[in-house]
Amino acid sequence: MPKVILPIANGYYESDSLPISAQECTNLYPNIAQAPALNQETLFGTPGLTQVASASELDNCRGAHEMNGVPYFLIGSHLYSMAEDYTLTTRSNVAIGGSGRVSMADNGTQLLLLVPGGAGYIYNHVANTFAQITDSDFTANGNPQQVVFIDGFFCLTTDTKKFIVSALNDGLAYNALDFGTAESDPDEIVAPIVFKNQLFIGGSQTIEAFQNIGGADFPFQRTGLFLSKGISSPFSIQSIQDTFVFVGAGANESPAIWALNGNSVAKISTTAIDKELSALTEAQILDIYSWAYAEKGAYFVGFALPGTTLVYDTISKRWHERKSFVDGALGAYRVNALVRAYNQLWAGDLVDGRVGLLGQNVYTEYNTEIRRTIVTQPFQSNMQSFVLPELELTVESGVGNSSAVDPKVGLERSVDGKIWSDARYRSIGKVGEYNRRVIWNRNGRASRFELFRFTMSEPVKPVFIQMTADIVATQ
C-alpha cells in the first residue's frame, strides 16, 4: 500500500471524550501556505523570549501600553517607561494601589491608569508628571472600572450601570453631569470598547453602540446597533485585524469567545474551548485577560486561562496553546502583556519584574526550554486493525547548533488518548544535515485506531512539515 499523508496541523481540539479527539498543539502554530508548497498545512514554532530589562520590583506585570512610540509597563506598584536601549525609568512617584491588572488608555500626552474599582492616575509624558485623579466628580457616578480613549475624551465605565467621560483632552477633570447609560438592556455595564472610532458599551449580556454627536452636553448618543452578547471577562477584549474579540455570553448562556462580524457577532471558539471555559469558576472567568499581535502574516490573539493560554490565528482560523516552564513545572504562559515599540514586541511577565523581547529566532524562554507538543487526530482504517511498518515526520532538517548538536524529536503512541507508550527519539539532523529523514519503523499494531504524539524541547528551529505512514490492514 502506498504511503498516505496524515494531517498534523489541525491545531488544538481536545474533546470531552479523548478517543474522539485528544489533539494538542502546544508552542507550535498551524501555518497555511498561500501558494503551492511541499505541504499546504504545516506547523511553525512559537517565538522565544530574551530578557532585556528588569524592574527593581520583583512583582509581576499588571499591564503594558505604548504611547508616542514608547512602551510603558506597570510592574508591581510603579509605572516604568523603557527606552530603546532597554533602560527602565520609574515614572510614578507614588505607589499605585491594588495587585491585579489595570486598564490603560492615552490621549497622546496623558496616560491614564485605572485600578478597577479603585483609583485613577495620570502620567503626562510632556511635563513628566504623575498624579492621582482627585476630582470628586471622578467617582460621582460610581467607581470607574475600565477606560478607553475616543474623540478627545477618556471614557470610563462604572459599577452603577453608567459610563462617564473626562473633560476634553484632560484625564484629570470630570463633571458629574457627563455620564451616559446603555438603555437597550438593564444588564450591568462591564467595559467600553473603541473600534473604528465607534464607542461600544459592553454589558454582561449585551453590547450597545454609541457615536459622538458633539454639542455642549454629554457628547455620546446611541446609534441603534445592539449585539446580543455581553462581556464576561473585561480584560479579554482585543481589536485585531478587522474586528474585535472577547470572552462573553448572552442571557442564560455559558461563556464562549466571540468576534464582531458586521453588525453581529460570530463565535470563534470551538466546542473544545467552550468546554475549557465552562469548567472555570465565575472568578476565573472574570480574571481571563488577552493580548494580541501580528507577525509574519499571522494575526494572533491569546486568552490566558489558569494553566494555559489559548491562542487564535485569525488567518488560519485555528487554535493552539502556549505554555511555559516555571520552576521546573509546565504551566501558564508567562507572557501576560504585549506591546509593540521600536519595531519590536516587548513582553511583560506573569512571574516577576522582567521585560522580555519576543523573538522568532529565539528557541528558549529566558534560557529555559520550550516544550513543543502535537497530538494528532485519531487515525483508523475503517475501524479495522492495521499495522504501521513505517512512519515519517518531515521536518526542516539540519538545524542543529552549538546548544543542541544533534536535536531530536520524540514519538509516542496511544490507542485511547489517555495511556501513552514510551517515547522513541529520532535525530532531526546536526547542523548542515539537510537531507536527514525522521523515520520510525516497526510501529506495532492498532486494533481500531491510533493517535500519535510528537514532542520536541531542544533549542533549535522547529518546523513540522508533514507526516506520512504505511498503513497496512490486518485481520
C-alpha positions in Angstrom: 0.0 0.0 0.0 1.4 3.5 -0.9 2.2 5.9 1.9 -0.5 8.3 2.9 -0.2 11.8 4.2 -1.8 12.3 7.6 -2.8 15.7 8.8 -0.8 17.3 11.6 -1.9 21.0 11.6 -5.5 20.8 12.8 -4.5 22.8 15.9 -5.9 22.4 19.4 -9.0 20.3 19.9 -9.3 18.2 23.0 -12.8 16.7 23.2 -14.8 15.7 26.3 -14.0 12.1 25.1 -10.3 11.7 24.4 -10.8 8.8 22.0 -12.9 11.2 19.8 -10.1 13.8 19.8 -7.2 14.5 22.0 -5.5 16.9 19.7 -2.8 19.1 21.3 -0.9 21.8 19.6 1.4 23.4 22.2 4.0 26.0 21.4 3.5 25.3 17.7 1.0 27.0 15.5 -0.6 25.9 12.2 0.6 27.7 9.1 -1.3 27.5 5.9 0.8 28.2 2.8 -0.7 30.8 0.4 0.9 29.3 -2.7 1.6 25.7 -3.9 4.1 24.1 -1.4 5.5 20.8 -0.2 2.6 20.7 2.1 -0.1 23.3 2.4 -0.6 22.9 6.2 2.5 22.9 8.4 3.5 23.8 12.0 5.9 26.5 13.0 7.3 27.1 16.4 6.1 30.0 18.6 8.6 32.7 19.5 11.1 32.6 22.4 11.9 35.2 24.9 15.1 37.1 25.7 15.3 39.2 28.9 16.3 42.8 28.2 15.4 44.6 31.4 14.2 44.0 35.0 12.4 46.4 37.3 13.6 46.8 40.8 10.3 45.3 42.0 10.1 41.6 41.6 6.3 41.6 41.3 4.6 40.7 38.0 3.5 43.0 35.2 -0.1 44.4 35.7 -0.4 45.9 32.2 1.5 47.4 29.3 0.8 50.2 26.9 2.5 52.1 24.1 2.3 55.9 23.9 4.1 58.0 21.3 6.3 55.1 20.4 7.4 54.4 23.9 6.5 51.2 25.8 5.2 51.6 29.4 4.8 48.7 31.9 3.0 48.7 35.3 5.2 46.4 37.3 4.2 45.8 40.9 3.1 49.2 42.2 5.1 51.5 39.8 4.9 52.6 36.2 8.0 52.3 34.1 8.9 53.5 30.7 11.5 51.7 28.6 14.0 53.4 26.3 15.3 52.0 23.1 18.5 50.9 24.9 16.3 48.9 27.3 16.7 51.4 30.2 13.7 51.3 32.6 12.8 54.6 34.2 10.3 54.9 37.0 7.5 57.4 36.1 5.3 57.1 39.2 6.2 59.0 42.3 3.5 57.2 44.4 2.6 53.6 44.8 -0.2 52.5 42.5 -2.8 50.6 44.6 -4.0 47.1 44.1 -2.3 44.0 42.8 -4.4 43.0 39.8 -4.4 44.2 36.2 -5.1 47.8 35.4 -6.9 49.4 32.5 -4.8 51.9 30.4 -5.5 54.5 27.7 -3.8 57.6 26.4 -4.6 60.8 24.5 -1.1 61.3 23.1 0.1 63.4 26.1 -1.6 61.8 29.1 -1.6 58.1 30.0 -4.5 57.1 32.3 -4.0 54.1 34.5 -7.2 52.8 36.2 -7.3 50.3 39.0 -10.7 48.7 38.5 -13.0 49.9 41.3 -10.1 51.9 42.8 -8.0 55.0 42.0 -7.1 56.5 38.7 -3.7 58.0 37.8 -2.4 60.3 35.0 1.2 60.3 33.7 1.9 63.3 31.5 5.0 62.5 29.4 5.4 66.1 28.2 5.6 67.6 31.7 7.0 64.3 33.1 4.4 64.4 36.0 2.5 61.7 37.7 -0.7 62.4 39.7 -3.7 60.6 41.2 -7.1 61.8 39.9 -8.6 63.7 42.8 -11.6 65.4 41.1 -14.6 64.5 43.3 -16.7 64.1 40.2 -14.5 61.2 39.1 -16.5 58.9 41.3 -19.8 60.8 41.4 -21.4 58.2 39.1 -19.8 55.1 40.7 -16.4 53.6 40.9 -14.7 53.6 37.5 -13.8 50.1 36.2 -12.3 50.3 32.6 -11.1 53.1 30.4 -10.7 53.8 26.6 -9.9 57.0 24.7 -12.1 58.3 21.8 -12.5 61.7 20.1 -10.6 63.7 22.7 -12.3 62.0 25.7 -11.3 59.4 28.2 -14.4 57.2 28.5 -14.8 55.1 31.7 -17.4 52.5 32.7 -18.5 52.4 36.3 -20.1 49.9 38.7 -23.5 51.7 38.6 -24.7 51.0 35.0 -23.3 54.3 33.9 -20.3 55.4 31.8 -18.6 58.8 32.2 -16.2 61.0 30.1 -13.4 63.3 31.1 -13.1 66.9 30.1 -11.8 67.3 26.5 -8.2 66.1 26.4 -7.8 66.2 30.2 -8.0 63.0 32.1 -7.7 64.8 35.4 -11.0 66.8 35.1 -14.6 65.4 35.2 -18.2 66.7 35.5 -20.8 64.7 37.4 -23.4 65.5 34.7 -21.3 64.0 32.0 -22.5 60.4 32.1 -24.4 58.0 29.9 -26.3 54.7 30.2 -26.8 51.7 28.0 -30.6 51.6 27.8 -31.4 48.7 25.4 -31.0 46.2 28.2 -30.8 46.6 32.0 -27.7 44.4 32.4 -24.6 45.5 34.3 -22.0 47.6 32.3 -18.7 45.8 32.2 -16.3 47.5 29.8 -16.0 50.1 27.0 -14.7 49.2 23.5 -13.4 51.5 20.8 -13.5 50.1 17.3 -13.2 52.1 14.0 -13.7 55.2 16.0 -17.0 54.0 17.4 -17.8 53.5 21.1 -19.3 50.3 22.2 -20.5 49.9 25.8 -20.3 46.2 26.8 -22.7 44.9 29.4 -22.8 41.5 31.0 -25.3 40.2 28.4 -25.4 42.8 25.6 -23.2 45.4 23.8 -24.6 48.7 22.6 -23.0 51.2 20.1 -22.7 55.0 20.6 -21.4 57.8 18.5 -20.1 61.3 19.2 -22.7 63.8 18.2 -20.7 66.8 19.7 -22.5 69.6 21.4 -22.1 71.2 24.8 -23.9 68.4 26.7 -22.9 64.8 27.0 -21.4 64.0 23.6 -22.3 60.4 23.0 -25.6 59.1 21.7 -26.9 55.6 21.0 -26.7 54.5 17.3 -29.3 51.7 17.5 -26.7 49.0 16.9 -27.3 46.3 19.5 -25.4 43.0 20.0 -27.0 40.2 21.9 -23.8 39.0 23.6 -22.1 40.6 26.6 -18.7 40.8 28.1 -17.8 38.0 30.7 -14.1 39.0 31.0 -13.4 42.7 30.9 -9.7 42.3 30.2 -10.3 39.8 27.3 -11.3 42.5 24.7 -8.9 42.9 21.8 -9.0 44.7 18.5 -7.2 42.6 15.9 -7.2 42.7 12.1 -10.7 44.0 11.1 -12.7 43.0 14.2 -12.7 42.9 18.0 -12.9 39.7 20.0 -13.9 39.0 23.6 -14.9 36.3 26.1 -18.7 36.7 26.5 -22.2 35.3 26.6 -25.8 36.2 26.2 -28.6 35.6 28.6 -28.6 32.1 30.1 -25.5 31.2 28.1 -22.1 29.8 29.2 -19.1 31.8 28.1 -17.6 31.4 24.6 -15.2 33.5 22.5 -16.8 35.9 20.0 -15.7 38.3 17.2 -17.6 41.2 15.8 -18.9 40.3 12.3 -20.5 43.2 10.6 -23.5 44.2 12.7 -23.5 40.9 14.6 -21.1 38.6 16.4 -19.7 35.2 15.4 -18.4 32.5 17.7 -14.7 31.7 17.1 -14.2 29.3 19.9 -14.6 25.6 19.2 -16.7 23.3 21.4 -13.4 22.1 22.9 -12.5 25.6 24.0 -16.1 26.2 25.2 -15.6 23.1 27.4 -12.5 24.6 29.0 -14.3 27.8 29.7 -17.4 26.1 31.2 -15.1 24.3 33.7 -13.9 27.6 35.2 -15.4 29.4 38.2 -17.0 32.8 37.8 -14.0 34.4 39.4 -11.6 32.6 37.0 -13.7 33.8 34.0 -13.5 37.4 35.3 -9.7 37.0 35.5 -9.2 36.0 31.9 -7.0 38.5 30.1 -5.9 38.6 26.5 -3.1 40.0 24.3 -2.8 40.3 20.5 -0.1 40.8 17.9 0.6 40.3 14.2 3.8 38.8 12.8 4.9 37.0 9.6 1.4 37.1 8.2 -0.3 35.7 11.2 -2.7 37.6 13.5 -2.7 36.1 17.0 -4.9 36.8 19.9 -4.2 34.9 23.1 -6.6 34.3 26.1 -5.0 33.4 29.4 -6.8 30.8 31.4 -5.5 29.1 34.6 -2.6 26.8 33.4 -2.6 27.7 29.7 -3.1 30.4 27.1 -5.3 29.5 24.2 -4.3 31.4 21.0 -6.4 32.0 17.9 -4.9 32.9 14.5 -7.5 35.0 12.5 -5.8 34.0 9.3 -5.7 30.2 9.6 -8.7 30.2 12.0 -7.1 27.6 14.1 -6.2 27.4 17.8 -3.0 26.4 19.6 -1.8 26.6 23.2 1.2 28.4 24.8 2.7 27.2 28.0 5.9 27.9 29.9 8.3 26.1 32.2 8.5 28.0 35.6 10.3 26.5 38.5 10.6 23.2 36.6 6.8 22.8 36.0 4.9 23.2 32.8 2.1 25.7 33.3 0.7 29.1 32.3 2.4 31.0 29.6 4.5 33.6 31.3 3.8 36.4 28.8 0.9 38.4 30.3 1.2 41.7 28.4 2.5 42.6 24.9 3.3 46.0 23.4 5.0 46.9 20.1 7.5 49.7 20.1 10.9 50.4 18.4 9.7 47.9 15.8 9.9 45.0 18.3 7.5 43.1 20.5 8.0 43.5 24.3 6.6 41.2 26.9 5.5 41.8 30.5 6.0 38.9 32.8 3.5 36.8 34.8 6.1 35.8 37.3 8.4 38.7 38.1 9.5 42.2 37.0 11.5 41.3 33.9 10.8 42.7 30.4 11.3 40.3 27.5 11.8 40.6 23.8 9.7 38.2 21.7 12.0 36.6 19.0 11.0 34.2 16.2 14.6 33.1 16.0 14.9 32.5 19.8 14.2 29.0 20.9 14.1 29.3 24.7 12.2 31.4 27.2 14.8 33.2 29.3 17.2 30.3 28.6 14.6 27.7 29.8 13.3 25.1 27.4 10.2 25.4 25.3 8.4 22.1 25.2 6.6 21.8 21.8 3.9 19.1 21.5 1.4 17.9 19.0 -1.1 15.1 19.3 -2.7 14.1 16.0 -6.3 13.2 15.3 -7.1 9.5 15.7 -6.2 7.5 12.6 -8.1 4.4 11.5 -8.7 2.1 8.6 -12.5 1.7 8.6 -12.2 0.7 12.3 -10.3 -2.5 11.2 -7.0 -3.5 12.7 -3.8 -2.3 11.0 -0.1 -2.1 11.4 2.3 0.7 10.7 5.6 -0.6 9.3 6.9 2.9 8.7 6.0 6.4 9.9 7.9 9.5 8.8 7.7 13.1 10.1 9.1 15.6 7.6 10.7 18.5 9.3 13.2 21.2 8.5 16.3 19.1 9.0 19.9 20.0 9.7 19.0 22.7 12.3 21.4 21.6 15.0 23.6 24.2 16.6 26.1 24.7 19.4 23.4 24.5 22.0 21.8 21.3 20.6 24.4 19.5 18.4 22.1 16.6 17.5 18.5 17.6 18.2 15.8 15.0 18.4 12.0 14.6 18.3 10.1 12.0 20.2 7.2 9.8 19.2 4.6 8.2 21.5 1.6 6.2 20.5 -1.8 5.7 22.1 -5.0 3.8 21.3 -7.2 5.9 23.6 -5.7 9.3 24.1 -5.1 8.5 27.8 -2.3 6.0 28.1 0.9 6.6 26.0 3.8 4.4 25.0 7.3 5.2 25.9 8.9 7.9 23.7 11.2 6.8 20.9 13.6 9.6 19.7 15.0 10.3 16.2 17.5 12.9 15.2 16.3 15.8 13.0 19.9 16.4 11.8 23.1 18.0 13.0 24.0 21.4 11.5 24.1 21.0 7.7 22.4 17.6 7.6 19.6 19.0 5.4 18.6 15.6 4.0 18.1 13.9 7.3 14.9 11.9 7.4 13.0 11.3 10.6 11.6 7.8 10.4 10.2 5.3 12.9 10.0 1.6 11.8 8.1 -1.3 13.4 5.3 0.8 15.0 3.2 -2.1 16.1 -0.5 -3.0 15.6 -3.6 -1.0 16.3 -6.9 -2.9 16.9 -9.1 0.0 15.7 -7.5 3.4 15.8 -4.3 5.2 17.0 -3.1 8.6 18.0 0.5 9.9 17.8 2.2 12.4 20.0 5.4 14.3 18.9 7.5 16.2 21.4 10.5 18.5 20.9 12.2 20.6 23.5 15.7 21.4 22.2 16.6 25.0 21.3 16.5 24.7 17.5 14.3 25.9 14.7 11.1 23.9 14.9 9.2 23.3 11.6 7.0 20.2 11.2 6.0 19.9 7.5 4.1 16.7 7.1 3.5 13.2 8.4 3.4 10.1 6.2 2.8 6.5 7.0 2.4 3.0 5.7 -1.0 1.8 6.9 -1.5 -1.9 6.3 -4.8 -3.5 7.1 -4.7 -6.8 9.0 -7.2 -9.4 10.0 
